[in-house]
Amino acid sequence: MRRVRLIATATLRESLQQRSFGLLLLAALAFVAGTLFLRQFNFGSSELKFVADLGFGMLSLGAALLAITMTTQVFFDECERRTLHLLLARGVSRSEFLLGKLGGVTLLLGLYTFVLLTCLCPVLWARETALLALMPDGFERGYGLNFAGVMIAAYAFWLKSWVLASAVLWLATFAQNRISAMGCGLLLLVIFHTGGVLAVYGSNGGWPAWLSYGVRYILPDFAAFDLTPAVFEGADGFVGRAARLTLYAVLYGAVFIGLGVLQLRRREI
Amino acid sequence: MSAEPAVVVELAGVTKDYCVGLRGVRLRALDRVNLRIAPGEISVLLGPNGSGKSTLLKLLAGLQAPSTGSCRVQGIEAERGRASGRIGYMPESPVFPGGMTVGALLRHYAELSGLDQSAAQRCTAAVLETVGLLNRAAVKVGTLSKGLTQRLALAQALVHEPEVLLLDEPTAGVDPRGAEEMLALIRKLQALGRTIVLSTHQLEQAAALGGRVVLMQAGRVIFSGHWSDFAGAGESACFRTEPLSPAMRDELAAWLAARGHTLRDAGGAWPTLRARYLERLDDATGKELST
């Protein structure tokens, strides 16, 4: 575990020095802060939902892009710079290497989620306070948002990006170059989101039903990671869902990393 | 009491095949290679591009597994990094993360080699002194010149104090002064008792290191022996002298004749190291074609 921790720490440090990470984070923060300008329009109590949806949309999109680009980058950087040779020649195993890389990216995704939340929460709180003062009867429960629910929803998006990162790491172990790994990663992101759509087509039976079963039960269903209703409905009931979702994500993450280790053992370094 | 093994590095019937392309076409990188290297010996791998030098080093470093045969370092199978504690590997022109300092990078590699923090600190300081980078410990890696980066690459191979050093083209891309410093460093390490296996294309540098020459072509070892044998000293030796007077020439001829040698004037046909090298490669190619 010590080697995994060392590789993860080095990966995080290197990723933080990447300009692309800084730019993406700044863009996401600017976008979230920019949602304050929605008060220029008269959306009423719906404004809060708009702001939350846009904020979580940015969180989800940014984390997915980071999971694809950074995971590919940290893997291929080690291969192309020949520093992977130095690790393996020291007796670092393929599984330690992949777990270390995934650990570093996981920390990076966690940092991105945390920073975005620290921007989104004050924005949501400010708009909630203002809207409650303007229209005290506009909210059924007497409050607009549940901040525990905000945390749970953000945690679910972080888990989703973690599963995507582990899948991209698996892809990278047999991809010839980083462009093909990124392209296939984007494709996976789309495929993992199609479970819900295929379920609608699959309800009529026939081959779409089989395809639907295949996609939904073999591949991870990213629609399951959307816990944003907890933001408005409260955290009750969502804690259990988040726990089950954690197991679901860990299972898929373990499968992807296991496949990655098998493939990396076969790959000529 | 256990006696030190007479052979530190041993390759026995090693063949390495790569599968290339979607159809999995087999490409033979090493073909039935046998090699035994004694402790404290310096062995220089020579040969054209694609002759299998880097593959041989990778097999010894445990980065790849042989298709057949065995690679042993101090009696331990090198496969999958089993002998990693005894090996220091320097790949060809590695690129280190530019944002780290020289000291931090070496500590990182020392800890990855299994040393605890205090041992890593101690070994880092020692190796920085050995390679002459002690005054650059706090410098960012990205600001180092190519020559210094190569020294850093050597330092990372040394940081866990291995017995065997595997160096893949250690002077590649380095200016003559930097290359000379690197060679001096390698000689110093050999004098400290390290067994060194290195690959290079620079014949003059290889000659300067002396030791054993392993000439490779198309994955096979076509010559393995001492430099003097490689340069042809067994058959003839060339010496450049000041113009000799007829009396001095006769005296030298008589002295050599008494020892069973004949003096001949090489004239303009001075056989260079390069010519010997190409001659041996051509001989091997000719033999292969005739069989």
Interface residues (C-beta under 8 A of the other chain):
Chain A: R2 R3 L6 I7 A10 R13 E14 Q17 E80 R81 R82 T83 H85 L86 L87 L88 A89 R90 G91 V92 S93 E268 I269
Chain B: Y18 K58 A61 G62 L63 Q64 R80 G81 R82 S84 G85 I87 Y89 P91 E92 S93 P94 V95 F96 P97 G99 M100 H108 Y109 E111 L112 S113 G114 Q156 H160
